[in-house]
Amino acid sequence: MTTNVHAYAAPAAHAPLERTTVPRRAVGEHDVLIEIKYAGICHSDIHQAKNGWGEGIFPMVPGHEIAGIVTEVGSGVTRHKAGDRVGVGCFVDSCRQCEYCLQGLEQYCTQGMTGTYNALGKDGEPTYGGYSTHIVVDENYTLRIPEGLPLDTAAPLLCAGITLYSPLAHWKAGPGKNVAIVGLGGLGHMGVKIAHALGAEVTVLSQSLRKQEDGFRLGADHFHATGDPETFEKLAGTFDLIVSTVSAPLDLGAYLGLLRTDGALVNVGAPEEPVSLNLFSVIGGRKTLAGSMIGGIAETQEMLDFCAEHGLGAEIELIRADQINEAYERVLKSDVRYRFVIDAATI
C-alpha cells in the first residue's frame, strides 16, 4: 500500500517549487524506508526542474543528495536495520545484469540507471527525490553513512563528493601529481578537499581571486584567476589532471594547453549547450579530453568511508524548505558557499 508524504515539487518546467504530497511505495522485501533528515541542492536539480537537460517528468521532486535514518526494513533486508544512518545518491536502481552493473559501475548501466528523481522505475511510476520527508529505496542502492560524518554535511557527498572522488581516483590523483580543479563551487570545493586528502598538489582555477582565501583553507596549494590571460601562459604544460566542475562552456583549447603530455582534462560539469574543440589541442601532447559521471555504489561507499577517515564534509548553508526557490536563484548567481542543504524537518 502506498503512502503519501510531504514534499516540495516543481509542478511544471520553470515553475517555482511548492509544498505538496507524493506517493511512496510500500516497503518491499528488499526495501528500506528512510526518514530524510537532510537533502542537498545540486545545480543539476535546477537544470532538470527547468528542462535544461531535456524534457522532464512533472510534477518533479528534485534531490539526490539524501541523508537520513532507516525507520523500517523489508523482510529480506540484510544490509541495513532500523536506526542506521544512510544516504541515497543519484540513482535508485539499474539493470543489475549488464557488464557495467556487474563491475560496480551502475552509473554506466547499458539499460540506463534509474534516477532518484525525474525517472521512471521498473514499475513504470515516476521517481521522486529527496526534497521530501521519506523515501523507499532498495537496500542495494542505499549507502551507509559512517558515524564520523554529520548527516547535514554528509548529504552533499552523495553527489558532489562522489562526482569528484570518482575521477580523482580513476586518474590516480595522489602524491607526485599536479591536479587543478576548475571552479570553486558546490562540486569544486569537494574536489579541493578530496584531492588534497589524496596527497596531490592542488591548484584552484577560478574566474577571479575572490575565493582565494577559501581555496587555501580547503586545502589548495595554489590559486589562479582564469580571468587573467597571463594565467594560461604562466601555467602552460603544468598539470597531470584538470577536473572541470563548471556548467558553463569553456575554451577547451586553452585548458588543454595547461596539461602536461599525457595529461587529462575531465569534465564533470555539463553545460546545456554544445562546446567546440580544435582537435590539435589533444593531438599535440597526446592529451585526453574526458568526462566522468558520479560513481557506482561500491565506489560511493568507498568515498564516504574516505571522507569519514579524513574528516571531510561539505561546506553548507542549512535552509528551510520554504527557502528552496530563493536558494535556486542564489545558486544561479553563485551566491552560496558552498552547498545549500534543506532541513527536511521543515518540509
Summary of the structure (lengths in Angstrom):
residues: 347
radius of gyration: 19.8
end to end distance: 22.7
largest distance: 63.1
contacts: 1252
relative contact order: 0.16
helix: 28%
strand: 28%
